[in-house]
């Protein structure tokens, strides 16, 4: 069993806006060549694979692409000084 708590893992304190950082974040989320788009393509294609092992491989690749996406987001937050420290 699990309990859902709607809270952030790390506190976020945005003191000023930065259009360049916002543009980077948007491109990583919704850009056609972003990590999130690649991840979603792999994860969606896994359901059409007739061989289960290939579907498992696509799951692993999609998960890895998603981790790249998360890593890029963390780097951009640290670079802009919004990493919560």
ROSE-4610 file (N, C-alpha, C; in Angstrom, 1 decimal, always signed):
// ROSE-4610
residu = [X/X/X/X/X/X/X/X/X/X/X/X/X/X/X/X/X/X/X/X/X/X/X/X/X/X/X/X/X/X/X/X/X/X/X/X/X/X/X/X/X/X/X/X/X/X/X/X/X/X/X/X/X/X/X/X/X/X/X/X/X/X/X/X/X/X/X/X/X/X/X/X/X/X/X/X/X/X/X/X/X/X/X/X/X/X/X/X/X/X/X/X/X/X/X/X/X/X/X/X/X/X/X/X/X/X/X/X/X/X/X/X/X/X/X/X/X/X/X/X/X/X/X/X/X/X/X/X/X/X/X/X/X/X/X/X/X/X/X/X/X/X/X/X/X/X/X/X/X/X/X/X/X/X/X/X/X/X/X/X/X/X/X/X/X/X/X/X/X/X/X/X/X/X/X/X/X/X/X/X/X/X/X/X/X/X/X/X/X/X/X/X/X/X/X/X/X/X/X/X/X/X/X/X/X/X/X/X/X/X/X/X/X/X/X/X/X/X/X/X/X/X/X/X/X/X/X/X/X/X/X/X/X/X/X/X/X/X/X/X/X/X/X/X/X/X/X/X/X/X/X/X/X/X/X]
num = [1/1/1/2/2/2/3/3/3/4/4/4/5/5/5/6/6/6/7/7/7/8/8/8/9/9/9/10/10/10/11/11/11/12/12/12/13/13/13/14/14/14/15/15/15/16/16/16/17/17/17/18/18/18/19/19/19/20/20/20/21/21/21/22/22/22/23/23/23/24/24/24/25/25/25/26/26/26/27/27/27/28/28/28/29/29/29/30/30/30/31/31/31/32/32/32/33/33/33/34/34/34/35/35/35/36/36/36/37/37/37/38/38/38/39/39/39/40/40/40/41/41/41/42/42/42/43/43/43/44/44/44/45/45/45/46/46/46/47/47/47/48/48/48/49/49/49/50/50/50/51/51/51/52/52/52/53/53/53/54/54/54/55/55/55/56/56/56/57/57/57/58/58/58/59/59/59/60/60/60/61/61/61/62/62/62/63/63/63/64/64/64/65/65/65/66/66/66/67/67/67/68/68/68/69/69/69/70/70/70/71/71/71/72/72/72/73/73/73/74/74/74/75/75/75/76/76/76/77/77/77/78/78/78/79/79/79/80/80/80/81/81/81/82/82/82/83/83/83/84/84/84/85/85/85]
x = [+0.8/+0.0/+0.9/+0.4/+1.2/+0.3/+0.9/+0.2/+0.7/-0.2/+0.2/+0.3/+1.5/+1.7/+2.1/+1.2/+1.5/+2.5/+3.8/+4.8/+6.1/+6.9/+8.1/+9.2/+10.1/+11.1/+12.1/+12.4/+13.3/+12.5/+12.7/+12.0/+12.5/+11.5/+11.8/+11.5/+12.5/+12.4/+12.8/+11.9/+12.2/+12.2/+13.3/+13.4/+13.3/+13.7/+13.6/+13.4/+12.8/+12.6/+13.8/+14.0/+15.1/+14.6/+14.3/+13.8/+14.7/+16.0/+16.9/+16.8/+16.7/+16.5/+15.2/+14.1/+12.8/+12.8/+13.5/+13.5/+14.2/+15.3/+16.0/+15.1/+14.4/+13.5/+12.4/+11.8/+10.7/+11.2/+12.5/+13.0/+13.3/+13.7/+13.9/+12.6/+11.6/+10.3/+9.6/+9.3/+8.5/+9.1/+10.4/+11.1/+11.0/+11.0/+10.9/+12.2/+13.3/+14.5/+14.9/+14.0/+14.3/+14.3/+14.9/+15.0/+13.7/+12.8/+11.4/+10.7/+10.8/+10.2/+10.7/+12.0/+12.7/+12.2/+12.1/+11.7/+10.3/+9.4/+8.0/+7.8/+8.7/+8.6/+9.0/+10.1/+10.5/+9.5/+8.9/+8.0/+6.7/+6.3/+5.0/+5.2/+6.4/+6.7/+6.8/+7.1/+7.3/+6.0/+4.8/+3.6/+3.3/+4.0/+3.7/+4.7/+5.6/+6.6/+6.0/+6.2/+5.6/+6.5/+7.8/+8.6/+8.8/+8.5/+8.5/+9.9/+11.0/+12.3/+12.7/+12.2/+12.4/+11.6/+10.4/+9.6/+10.3/+10.9/+11.7/+12.9/+13.5/+14.7/+14.2/+13.1/+12.6/+12.2/+11.7/+11.4/+12.7/+13.8/+15.0/+15.6/+15.5/+16.0/+15.2/+13.9/+13.0/+13.3/+13.5/+13.8/+15.1/+16.1/+17.4/+17.3/+16.5/+16.3/+15.6/+14.7/+14.0/+15.0/+16.0/+17.0/+17.9/+18.2/+18.9/+18.2/+16.9/+16.0/+16.1/+16.0/+16.0/+17.4/+18.4/+19.8/+20.0/+19.5/+19.6/+18.8/+17.6/+16.9/+17.6/+18.2/+18.9/+20.1/+20.8/+22.0/+21.6/+20.5/+20.0/+19.6/+19.0/+18.6/+19.8/+20.8/+22.0/+22.8/+22.8/+23.5/+22.9/+21.5/+20.8/+20.7/+21.2/+21.1/+19.8/+19.0/+17.7/+17.7/+18.8/+18.8/+18.4/+17.9/+17.4/+18.4/+19.7/+20.7/+21.0]
y = [-1.2/+0.0/+1.2/+2.3/+3.6/+4.7/+5.8/+7.1/+8.2/+8.9/+10.0/+11.3/+11.9/+13.2/+14.2/+15.2/+16.1/+17.2/+16.8/+17.8/+17.5/+18.5/+18.4/+17.7/+16.9/+16.3/+17.3/+18.3/+19.4/+20.7/+21.6/+22.9/+23.7/+24.4/+25.3/+26.7/+27.6/+29.0/+29.8/+30.3/+31.0/+32.5/+33.2/+34.6/+35.5/+35.1/+35.9/+34.9/+35.4/+34.6/+34.8/+33.8/+33.8/+33.2/+34.1/+33.6/+32.5/+32.7/+31.7/+30.3/+30.3/+29.0/+28.4/+29.3/+28.8/+28.2/+28.8/+28.3/+26.9/+26.8/+25.5/+24.4/+24.7/+23.8/+23.4/+24.3/+24.0/+23.1/+23.4/+22.6/+21.2/+21.0/+19.7/+18.9/+19.6/+18.9/+18.7/+19.7/+19.5/+19.5/+19.7/+19.8/+18.5/+18.5/+17.2/+16.4/+17.0/+16.2/+16.1/+16.4/+16.4/+15.0/+14.8/+13.5/+13.0/+13.8/+13.4/+12.8/+13.5/+13.0/+11.6/+11.5/+10.2/+9.1/+9.4/+8.5/+8.0/+8.9/+8.6/+7.7/+8.0/+7.2/+5.8/+5.6/+4.2/+3.5/+4.2/+3.6/+3.3/+4.1/+3.8/+2.7/+2.6/+1.5/+0.1/+0.1/-1.2/-2.1/-1.5/-2.2/-2.9/-2.4/-3.0/-4.1/-4.4/-5.4/-6.8/-7.6/-9.0/-9.9/-9.5/-10.3/-9.6/-10.3/-9.7/-9.1/-9.8/-9.4/-8.0/-7.8/-6.6/-5.5/-5.8/-4.8/-4.4/-5.4/-5.1/-4.3/-4.5/-3.7/-2.2/-2.0/-0.7/+0.0/-0.8/-0.2/+0.3/-0.5/-0.1/+1.1/+1.2/+2.4/+3.6/+3.4/+4.6/+5.1/+4.2/+4.6/+5.3/+4.9/+5.5/+6.9/+7.1/+8.4/+9.3/+8.8/+9.6/+10.1/+9.2/+9.6/+10.7/+10.6/+11.7/+13.0/+13.0/+14.1/+14.7/+13.9/+14.3/+14.9/+14.3/+14.8/+16.2/+16.4/+17.7/+18.8/+18.4/+19.3/+19.7/+18.8/+19.0/+19.9/+19.6/+20.5/+21.9/+22.1/+23.4/+24.2/+23.5/+24.1/+24.5/+23.7/+24.0/+25.2/+25.1/+26.2/+27.6/+27.6/+28.8/+29.2/+28.4/+28.7/+28.4/+27.5/+27.2/+25.7/+25.3/+23.9/+23.7/+24.7/+24.5/+24.7/+25.0/+25.1/+26.6]
z = [+0.0/+0.0/+0.0/-0.5/-0.6/-0.3/+0.1/+0.4/-0.5/-1.2/-2.0/-1.3/-1.2/-0.6/-1.7/-1.9/-3.0/-2.4/-2.5/-2.1/-3.0/-3.1/-3.9/-3.1/-3.7/-3.1/-2.5/-3.3/-2.8/-2.9/-1.9/-2.0/-3.2/-3.8/-4.9/-4.5/-4.7/-4.4/-5.7/-6.4/-7.6/-7.2/-7.3/-6.9/-8.1/-9.3/-10.5/-11.7/-12.8/-14.0/-14.9/-15.7/-16.7/-18.0/-19.0/-20.3/-21.0/-20.9/-21.5/-20.9/-19.6/-18.9/-19.2/-19.3/-19.6/-21.0/-21.9/-23.3/-23.3/-22.6/-22.5/-21.9/-20.9/-20.3/-21.2/-21.9/-22.8/-24.0/-24.5/-25.6/-25.1/-23.9/-23.4/-23.2/-22.8/-22.5/-23.8/-24.6/-25.8/-27.1/-27.2/-28.5/-29.2/-30.5/-31.3/-31.1/-30.7/-30.6/-29.1/-28.2/-26.8/-26.3/-25.1/-24.5/-24.1/-23.7/-23.3/-24.6/-25.7/-26.9/-27.3/-27.2/-27.6/-26.6/-25.4/-24.4/-24.6/-24.9/-25.2/-26.4/-27.5/-28.7/-28.4/-27.7/-27.3/-26.5/-25.5/-24.6/-25.3/-26.3/-27.1/-28.0/-28.6/-29.6/-29.0/-27.7/-27.1/-27.2/-27.2/-27.2/-28.6/-29.6/-30.9/-31.3/-30.5/-30.7/-30.6/-31.6/-31.5/-30.5/-30.3/-29.5/-28.2/-27.1/-25.7/-25.4/-25.8/-25.4/-26.0/-27.3/-27.9/-27.2/-26.8/-26.1/-24.7/-24.1/-22.9/-23.2/-24.3/-24.7/-24.9/-25.6/-25.8/-24.5/-23.6/-22.2/-21.6/-21.6/-21.0/-21.7/-23.0/-23.8/-23.4/-23.4/-23.1/-21.7/-20.7/-19.4/-19.3/-20.1/-20.1/-20.7/-21.8/-22.4/-21.4/-20.6/-19.6/-18.5/-18.2/-17.2/-17.7/-19.0/-19.7/-19.5/-19.8/-19.7/-18.2/-17.2/-15.9/-15.5/-16.0/-15.8/-16.4/-17.6/-18.3/-17.5/-16.9/-16.1/-14.9/-14.2/-13.0/-13.3/-14.4/-14.7/-15.0/-15.7/-16.0/-14.8/-13.8/-12.6/-11.8/-11.7/-11.0/-11.7/-13.0/-13.7/-13.5/-13.4/-13.2/-11.8/-10.8/-9.4/-8.8/-9.4/-8.8/-8.3/-7.8/-7.4/-5.9/-5.3/-3.9/-2.9/-3.3/-2.2/-2.0]
